[in-house]
Amino acid sequence: MIKSMTGYGSGSAEAQGKIFTIEIKSVNNRYSDFNIKLPRIYSFLEDALRKRAASVINRGKVDIFFNVESSGEEASNVKVNMGLAKGYLEALRSLSNELGIQSNANAETFLRISDIFTVEKDDANSEEIASAVLSALDEALASYDKMRAAEGEKLKEDLNSHLDFIENATEKIENRSPEIVKEYQERLYARVRELLEDSTIDDSRVLTEVAIFADRVNVNEETVRLRSHIAQFRKMLENGGVVGRKLDFLIQEMNRETNTIGSKSNDLESSEIVIDIKAEIEKLREQIQNVE
């Protein structure tokens, strides 16, 4: 199946008294572009998250959001910078002596000085955290990919409807082509009779002129190639996978053949059909911008 580059998914997992939540959002983009937003303390997870996401997502501008909340008691290490604490205490005593004011410093005083205390994650549990976060990511990727697949099915239906229109229009051009030559021959005979009046018409000269005209307006090669491109397009849609760029190339080729048909058309009806085909090709081009 084909997949859309637009999608959303979320997942969560719990470890060490924390709930880790991952959200994925993406829009179409020519290449793959991952933007992962992590708190600095969890930056060690970025490479693993990027690799896991890239194994599922091939194209698109992807934002991965990370959120962590406490679910209860947390295991943490609180460290005290004793050297810094002694420095602060000495400074307070000096300030008290110099200004002649009383110092009421006690242990609680230092709780208001953030530089002295640091809370660190337990490195021994980094693997447990990584496992939980990747589990949340896998859950998010699963729901995200499900949404992209559903959108891809809708895209496939719409693309096939445009291909049906182009195929039917191509058939009209093929059916119209012999009529154009026949009508030209009739007009040519009528013109020659008008000019020559009672003189004998040289059929061979007229038929030669008709043959030259028929060769000039013949679009059989172009319609055959256009049908071939349509068949390839359908096959790619059916096989699925990462086909967005290939479909874009096919659309360029379809447009090229249609332009050639238009330049050969010496008929108002065929020209109008060509305009309709080009309009449908443009709709195809717009839609595949969102195909992975």
VOZAMAR-296660 format. One record per residue (C-alpha): residue in three letters; x, y, z. Coordinates in Angstrom, 3 decimals, m for minus. Layout:
N
@r=ALA&c1=X&c2=Y&c3=Z
...
END
This chain:
292
@r=MET&c1=0.000&c2=0.000&c3=0.000
@r=ILE&c1=1.021&c2=3.608&c3=m0.418
@r=LYS&c1=1.266&c2=5.874&c3=2.619
@r=SER&c1=0.658&c2=9.544&c3=3.175
@r=MET&c1=3.447&c2=11.736&c3=4.510
@r=THR&c1=0.930&c2=13.434&c3=6.808
@r=GLY&c1=0.225&c2=11.681&c3=10.082
@r=TYR&c1=m0.008&c2=11.770&c3=13.856
@r=GLY&c1=0.601&c2=9.210&c3=16.578
@r=SER&c1=1.298&c2=9.020&c3=20.302
@r=GLY&c1=2.479&c2=6.468&c3=22.819
@r=SER&c1=3.529&c2=6.262&c3=26.460
@r=ALA&c1=5.427&c2=4.012&c3=28.845
@r=GLU&c1=6.349&c2=4.111&c3=32.532
@r=ALA&c1=9.673&c2=3.537&c3=34.297
@r=GLN&c1=11.367&c2=4.686&c3=37.503
@r=GLY&c1=8.334&c2=6.578&c3=38.733
@r=LYS&c1=7.985&c2=8.548&c3=35.501
@r=ILE&c1=5.574&c2=8.447&c3=32.571
@r=PHE&c1=7.268&c2=9.016&c3=29.217
@r=THR&c1=5.063&c2=10.217&c3=26.350
@r=ILE&c1=6.058&c2=10.452&c3=22.704
@r=GLU&c1=4.078&c2=12.343&c3=20.038
@r=ILE&c1=4.824&c2=12.222&c3=16.310
@r=LYS&c1=3.551&c2=14.724&c3=13.745
@r=SER&c1=4.574&c2=14.948&c3=10.106
@r=VAL&c1=3.838&c2=16.836&c3=6.905
@r=ASN&c1=5.004&c2=16.309&c3=3.346
@r=ASN&c1=8.577&c2=17.109&c3=2.396
@r=ARG&c1=10.861&c2=16.208&c3=m0.485
@r=TYR&c1=13.348&c2=14.485&c3=1.828
@r=SER&c1=13.315&c2=13.022&c3=5.354
@r=ASP&c1=13.754&c2=15.694&c3=8.020
@r=PHE&c1=13.564&c2=14.703&c3=11.694
@r=ASN&c1=13.218&c2=17.254&c3=14.473
@r=ILE&c1=13.434&c2=15.634&c3=17.921
@r=LYS&c1=12.718&c2=17.783&c3=20.973
@r=LEU&c1=14.186&c2=16.366&c3=24.189
@r=PRO&c1=14.975&c2=17.797&c3=27.641
@r=ARG&c1=18.740&c2=18.105&c3=27.999
@r=ILE&c1=18.890&c2=15.412&c3=30.675
@r=TYR&c1=17.485&c2=12.900&c3=28.140
@r=SER&c1=19.579&c2=14.000&c3=25.165
@r=PHE&c1=21.403&c2=10.659&c3=25.272
@r=LEU&c1=18.254&c2=9.135&c3=23.757
@r=GLU&c1=18.188&c2=11.266&c3=20.595
@r=ASP&c1=20.265&c2=9.005&c3=18.353
@r=ALA&c1=18.277&c2=5.886&c3=19.295
@r=LEU&c1=14.964&c2=7.701&c3=18.721
@r=ARG&c1=16.104&c2=9.006&c3=15.341
@r=LYS&c1=17.239&c2=5.580&c3=14.129
@r=ARG&c1=14.059&c2=3.849&c3=15.300
@r=ALA&c1=11.837&c2=6.473&c3=13.639
@r=ALA&c1=13.870&c2=6.405&c3=10.407
@r=SER&c1=13.313&c2=2.632&c3=10.156
@r=VAL&c1=9.586&c2=3.355&c3=9.675
@r=ILE&c1=9.491&c2=6.829&c3=8.086
@r=ASN&c1=11.234&c2=7.325&c3=4.742
@r=ARG&c1=10.106&c2=10.805&c3=3.700
@r=GLY&c1=8.499&c2=13.834&c3=5.298
@r=LYS&c1=9.143&c2=16.596&c3=7.796
@r=VAL&c1=8.755&c2=14.827&c3=11.126
@r=ASP&c1=8.489&c2=16.376&c3=14.597
@r=ILE&c1=8.948&c2=14.075&c3=17.576
@r=PHE&c1=7.891&c2=15.533&c3=20.926
@r=PHE&c1=9.036&c2=14.069&c3=24.256
@r=ASN&c1=7.261&c2=14.640&c3=27.548
@r=VAL&c1=7.972&c2=13.224&c3=31.005
@r=GLU&c1=5.771&c2=13.387&c3=34.101
@r=SER&c1=6.129&c2=11.973&c3=37.594
@r=SER&c1=3.881&c2=9.026&c3=38.402
@r=GLY&c1=4.852&c2=8.831&c3=42.080
@r=GLU&c1=8.052&c2=8.335&c3=44.017
@r=GLU&c1=11.151&c2=8.870&c3=41.904
@r=ALA&c1=14.596&c2=7.400&c3=42.351
@r=SER&c1=17.148&c2=10.190&c3=42.225
@r=ASN&c1=20.566&c2=11.159&c3=43.582
@r=VAL&c1=20.905&c2=14.484&c3=45.408
@r=LYS&c1=24.480&c2=15.711&c3=45.629
@r=VAL&c1=25.886&c2=18.559&c3=47.706
@r=ASN&c1=28.799&c2=20.673&c3=46.565
@r=MET&c1=30.481&c2=20.930&c3=49.980
@r=GLY&c1=33.280&c2=23.173&c3=48.747
@r=LEU&c1=30.775&c2=25.662&c3=47.366
@r=ALA&c1=28.678&c2=25.452&c3=50.561
@r=LYS&c1=31.740&c2=26.258&c3=52.697
@r=GLY&c1=32.530&c2=29.168&c3=50.421
@r=TYR&c1=29.009&c2=30.570&c3=50.826
@r=LEU&c1=29.218&c2=30.133&c3=54.621
@r=GLU&c1=32.551&c2=31.918&c3=54.795
@r=ALA&c1=31.186&c2=34.742&c3=52.656
@r=LEU&c1=28.175&c2=35.116&c3=54.972
@r=ARG&c1=30.430&c2=35.313&c3=58.023
@r=SER&c1=32.639&c2=37.923&c3=56.352
@r=LEU&c1=29.559&c2=39.945&c3=55.398
@r=SER&c1=28.306&c2=39.740&c3=58.995
@r=ASN&c1=31.627&c2=40.895&c3=60.445
@r=GLU&c1=32.226&c2=43.692&c3=57.955
@r=LEU&c1=28.755&c2=45.193&c3=58.259
@r=GLY&c1=28.229&c2=44.392&c3=61.893
@r=ILE&c1=25.004&c2=42.511&c3=61.340
@r=GLN&c1=23.874&c2=39.274&c3=62.854
@r=SER&c1=24.015&c2=36.146&c3=60.707
@r=ASN&c1=21.170&c2=33.692&c3=61.092
@r=ALA&c1=22.608&c2=31.185&c3=58.646
@r=ASN&c1=21.629&c2=27.547&c3=59.181
@r=ALA&c1=21.239&c2=24.413&c3=57.081
@r=GLU&c1=17.905&c2=25.584&c3=55.675
@r=THR&c1=19.568&c2=28.764&c3=54.426
@r=PHE&c1=21.484&c2=26.734&c3=51.880
@r=LEU&c1=18.357&c2=25.130&c3=50.441
@r=ARG&c1=17.638&c2=28.471&c3=48.769
@r=ILE&c1=21.019&c2=28.410&c3=47.014
@r=SER&c1=20.424&c2=26.229&c3=43.929
@r=ASP&c1=24.097&c2=25.966&c3=42.997
@r=ILE&c1=24.874&c2=23.858&c3=46.043
@r=PHE&c1=22.408&c2=21.009&c3=45.399
@r=THR&c1=22.093&c2=19.007&c3=42.182
@r=VAL&c1=19.674&c2=16.224&c3=41.330
@r=GLU&c1=21.118&c2=13.640&c3=38.969
@r=LYS&c1=19.608&c2=10.658&c3=37.213
@r=ASP&c1=20.911&c2=7.271&c3=38.215
@r=ASP&c1=23.229&c2=6.236&c3=35.347
@r=ALA&c1=22.751&c2=2.631&c3=36.277
@r=ASN&c1=19.131&c2=2.924&c3=35.168
@r=SER&c1=19.727&c2=4.600&c3=31.784
@r=GLU&c1=18.981&c2=1.358&c3=29.964
@r=GLU&c1=15.631&c2=1.026&c3=31.725
@r=ILE&c1=14.719&c2=4.596&c3=30.741
@r=ALA&c1=15.843&c2=4.040&c3=27.139
@r=SER&c1=13.790&c2=0.854&c3=26.926
@r=ALA&c1=10.669&c2=2.620&c3=28.215
@r=VAL&c1=11.092&c2=5.616&c3=25.892
@r=LEU&c1=11.643&c2=3.401&c3=22.851
@r=SER&c1=8.572&c2=1.393&c3=23.829
@r=ALA&c1=6.570&c2=4.639&c3=23.895
@r=LEU&c1=8.035&c2=5.537&c3=20.498
@r=ASP&c1=7.066&c2=2.146&c3=19.041
@r=GLU&c1=3.488&c2=2.649&c3=20.220
@r=ALA&c1=3.459&c2=6.136&c3=18.697
@r=LEU&c1=4.919&c2=4.862&c3=15.423
@r=ALA&c1=2.287&c2=2.111&c3=15.211
@r=SER&c1=m0.644&c2=4.537&c3=15.534
@r=TYR&c1=1.123&c2=7.063&c3=13.312
@r=ASP&c1=1.732&c2=4.495&c3=10.587
@r=LYS&c1=m1.876&c2=3.284&c3=10.805
@r=MET&c1=m3.101&c2=6.815&c3=10.164
@r=ARG&c1=m0.703&c2=7.259&c3=7.238
@r=ALA&c1=m1.882&c2=3.984&c3=5.702
@r=ALA&c1=m5.535&c2=5.050&c3=5.998
@r=GLU&c1=m4.726&c2=8.381&c3=4.346
@r=GLY&c1=m2.757&c2=6.496&c3=1.700
@r=GLU&c1=m5.823&c2=4.426&c3=0.779
@r=LYS&c1=m7.834&c2=7.601&c3=0.271
@r=LEU&c1=m5.052&c2=9.035&c3=m1.881
@r=LYS&c1=m4.945&c2=5.848&c3=m3.933
@r=GLU&c1=m8.689&c2=6.002&c3=m4.646
@r=ASP&c1=m8.463&c2=9.639&c3=m5.675
@r=LEU&c1=m5.420&c2=9.078&c3=m7.888
@r=ASN&c1=m7.098&c2=6.150&c3=m9.638
@r=SER&c1=m10.165&c2=8.279&c3=m10.351
@r=HIS&c1=m7.957&c2=10.842&c3=m12.121
@r=LEU&c1=m6.235&c2=8.057&c3=m14.063
@r=ASP&c1=m9.644&c2=6.741&c3=m15.160
@r=PHE&c1=m10.524&c2=10.171&c3=m16.530
@r=ILE&c1=m7.218&c2=10.464&c3=m18.418
@r=GLU&c1=m7.595&c2=6.953&c3=m19.836
@r=ASN&c1=m11.127&c2=7.666&c3=m21.088
@r=ALA&c1=m10.037&c2=10.983&c3=m22.560
@r=THR&c1=m7.141&c2=9.267&c3=m24.344
@r=GLU&c1=m9.605&c2=6.815&c3=m25.894
@r=LYS&c1=m11.667&c2=9.736&c3=m27.173
@r=ILE&c1=m8.603&c2=11.217&c3=m28.860
@r=GLU&c1=m7.772&c2=7.848&c3=m30.449
@r=ASN&c1=m11.317&c2=7.513&c3=m31.766
@r=ARG&c1=m11.331&c2=11.081&c3=m33.002
@r=SER&c1=m8.016&c2=10.835&c3=m34.874
@r=PRO&c1=m9.329&c2=8.964&c3=m38.009
@r=GLU&c1=m12.306&c2=11.316&c3=m38.175
@r=ILE&c1=m9.955&c2=14.317&c3=m38.320
@r=VAL&c1=m8.233&c2=12.875&c3=m41.402
@r=LYS&c1=m11.562&c2=11.970&c3=m43.019
@r=GLU&c1=m12.948&c2=15.458&c3=m42.450
@r=TYR&c1=m9.754&c2=17.012&c3=m43.826
@r=GLN&c1=m10.037&c2=14.891&c3=m46.972
@r=GLU&c1=m13.648&c2=15.967&c3=m47.480
@r=ARG&c1=m12.769&c2=19.625&c3=m47.010
@r=LEU&c1=m9.837&c2=19.293&c3=m49.388
@r=TYR&c1=m11.959&c2=17.719&c3=m52.122
@r=ALA&c1=m14.612&c2=20.390&c3=m51.653
@r=ARG&c1=m12.002&c2=23.129&c3=m51.925
@r=VAL&c1=m10.414&c2=21.619&c3=m55.026
@r=ARG&c1=m13.808&c2=21.248&c3=m56.732
@r=GLU&c1=m14.572&c2=24.865&c3=m55.931
@r=LEU&c1=m11.296&c2=26.010&c3=m57.457
@r=LEU&c1=m11.266&c2=23.740&c3=m60.509
@r=GLU&c1=m15.012&c2=23.888&c3=m61.185
@r=ASP&c1=m15.568&c2=21.567&c3=m64.186
@r=SER&c1=m11.959&c2=20.398&c3=m64.493
@r=THR&c1=m10.993&c2=16.829&c3=m63.610
@r=ILE&c1=m9.641&c2=16.358&c3=m60.075
@r=ASP&c1=m6.321&c2=14.539&c3=m59.748
@r=ASP&c1=m7.185&c2=12.046&c3=m57.006
@r=SER&c1=m3.575&c2=10.955&c3=m56.565
@r=ARG&c1=m2.478&c2=14.496&c3=m55.711
@r=VAL&c1=m5.312&c2=14.905&c3=m53.228
@r=LEU&c1=m4.637&c2=11.549&c3=m51.583
@r=THR&c1=m0.944&c2=12.364&c3=m51.308
@r=GLU&c1=m1.803&c2=15.590&c3=m49.529
@r=VAL&c1=m4.181&c2=13.725&c3=m47.238
@r=ALA&c1=m1.488&c2=11.150&c3=m46.447
@r=ILE&c1=0.967&c2=13.907&c3=m45.495
@r=PHE&c1=m1.667&c2=15.514&c3=m43.276
@r=ALA&c1=m2.529&c2=12.163&c3=m41.670
@r=ASP&c1=1.120&c2=11.547&c3=m40.830
@r=ARG&c1=1.471&c2=15.032&c3=m39.345
@r=VAL&c1=m1.529&c2=14.682&c3=m37.025
@r=ASN&c1=m0.986&c2=11.020&c3=m36.109
@r=VAL&c1=m0.800&c2=10.683&c3=m32.322
@r=ASN&c1=m0.783&c2=6.891&c3=m32.073
@r=GLU&c1=2.746&c2=6.693&c3=m30.629
@r=GLU&c1=1.955&c2=9.323&c3=m28.013
@r=THR&c1=m1.319&c2=7.732&c3=m26.903
@r=VAL&c1=0.361&c2=4.307&c3=m26.651
@r=ARG&c1=3.084&c2=5.760&c3=m24.412
@r=LEU&c1=0.528&c2=7.681&c3=m22.376
@r=ARG&c1=m1.434&c2=4.473&c3=m21.777
@r=SER&c1=1.804&c2=2.741&c3=m20.792
@r=HIS&c1=2.550&c2=5.453&c3=m18.211
@r=ILE&c1=m0.972&c2=5.123&c3=m16.809
@r=ALA&c1=m0.514&c2=1.347&c3=m16.484
@r=GLN&c1=2.820&c2=1.835&c3=m14.679
@r=PHE&c1=1.219&c2=4.405&c3=m12.398
@r=ARG&c1=m1.544&c2=1.960&c3=m11.440
@r=LYS&c1=0.970&c2=m0.822&c3=m10.851
@r=MET&c1=3.012&c2=1.348&c3=m8.483
@r=LEU&c1=m0.110&c2=2.318&c3=m6.568
@r=GLU&c1=m1.023&c2=m1.357&c3=m6.248
@r=ASN&c1=2.448&c2=m2.527&c3=m5.215
@r=GLY&c1=2.821&c2=0.331&c3=m2.742
@r=GLY&c1=5.989&c2=1.201&c3=m0.870
@r=VAL&c1=7.990&c2=4.415&c3=m1.164
@r=VAL&c1=6.868&c2=5.465&c3=m4.653
@r=GLY&c1=6.235&c2=9.217&c3=m4.393
@r=ARG&c1=9.293&c2=10.285&c3=m6.400
@r=LYS&c1=8.744&c2=7.616&c3=m9.057
@r=LEU&c1=5.153&c2=8.737&c3=m9.495
@r=ASP&c1=6.345&c2=12.314&c3=m9.863
@r=PHE&c1=8.643&c2=11.241&c3=m12.702
@r=LEU&c1=5.793&c2=9.373&c3=m14.417
@r=ILE&c1=3.616&c2=12.459&c3=m14.230
@r=GLN&c1=6.325&c2=14.464&c3=m15.997
@r=GLU&c1=6.353&c2=11.874&c3=m18.784
@r=MET&c1=2.552&c2=11.867&c3=m19.016
@r=ASN&c1=2.585&c2=15.633&c3=m19.304
@r=ARG&c1=5.238&c2=15.449&c3=m22.031
@r=GLU&c1=3.148&c2=13.050&c3=m24.153
@r=THR&c1=0.029&c2=15.148&c3=m23.642
@r=ASN&c1=1.836&c2=18.292&c3=m24.785
@r=THR&c1=2.961&c2=16.496&c3=m27.953
@r=ILE&c1=m0.593&c2=15.335&c3=m28.637
@r=GLY&c1=m1.772&c2=18.904&c3=m28.173
@r=SER&c1=0.825&c2=20.282&c3=m30.579
@r=LYS&c1=m0.250&c2=17.759&c3=m33.250
@r=SER&c1=m3.954&c2=18.313&c3=m32.792
@r=ASN&c1=m5.470&c2=20.174&c3=m35.724
@r=ASP&c1=m8.946&c2=19.907&c3=m34.316
@r=LEU&c1=m10.918&c2=21.933&c3=m31.778
@r=GLU&c1=m12.538&c2=18.895&c3=m30.135
@r=SER&c1=m9.189&c2=17.131&c3=m29.623
@r=SER&c1=m7.622&c2=20.326&c3=m28.280
@r=GLU&c1=m10.356&c2=20.619&c3=m25.688
@r=ILE&c1=m9.815&c2=17.002&c3=m24.627
@r=VAL&c1=m6.066&c2=17.672&c3=m24.281
@r=ILE&c1=m6.816&c2=20.631&c3=m21.991
@r=ASP&c1=m8.971&c2=18.351&c3=m19.819
@r=ILE&c1=m6.178&c2=15.758&c3=m19.643
@r=LYS&c1=m3.627&c2=18.384&c3=m18.590
@r=ALA&c1=m5.987&c2=19.575&c3=m15.853
@r=GLU&c1=m6.254&c2=16.012&c3=m14.503
@r=ILE&c1=m2.487&c2=15.537&c3=m14.662
@r=GLU&c1=m2.092&c2=18.672&c3=m12.565
@r=LYS&c1=m4.480&c2=17.210&c3=m9.994
@r=LEU&c1=m2.348&c2=14.061&c3=m9.933
@r=ARG&c1=0.763&c2=16.166&c3=m9.402
@r=GLU&c1=m0.818&c2=17.976&c3=m6.448
@r=GLN&c1=m1.925&c2=14.765&c3=m4.783
@r=ILE&c1=1.310&c2=12.839&c3=m5.049
@r=GLN&c1=3.147&c2=15.599&c3=m3.185
@r=ASN&c1=1.771&c2=13.882&c3=m0.101
@r=VAL&c1=2.693&c2=10.319&c3=m1.100
@r=GLU&c1=5.705&c2=8.872&c3=0.707
END
